[in-house]
Amino acid sequence: KILMETDVSESINKSNADHAILFEAVNLIVAWGTTCPVALREGAMKLLGKFISVREPNIRYLGLTTMAKLAQIEGSVDGAKKH
């Protein structure tokens, strides 16, 4: 629910807490590894693609490092290549 209903925001003040929650949700998906449903991994890839496209360098960095972690999970490399 968090992955699907929360969006990347340009407003720094409002979005810090939202971004922190989203990154923790994606980190949970990374921790689950291959036991995580594919739909959740794909949703996380799409969300991280949005983070990577944000102009704020810190958010882009977090998006890239988290995408790298997610890409290491078996079956996730193709999704990472799209972004």
Secondary structure by P-SEA (a helix, b strand, c coil): cccccccccccccccaaaaaaaaaaaaaaaaacccccaaaaaaaaaaaaaaaacccaaaaaaaaaaaaaaaacccaaaaaaac
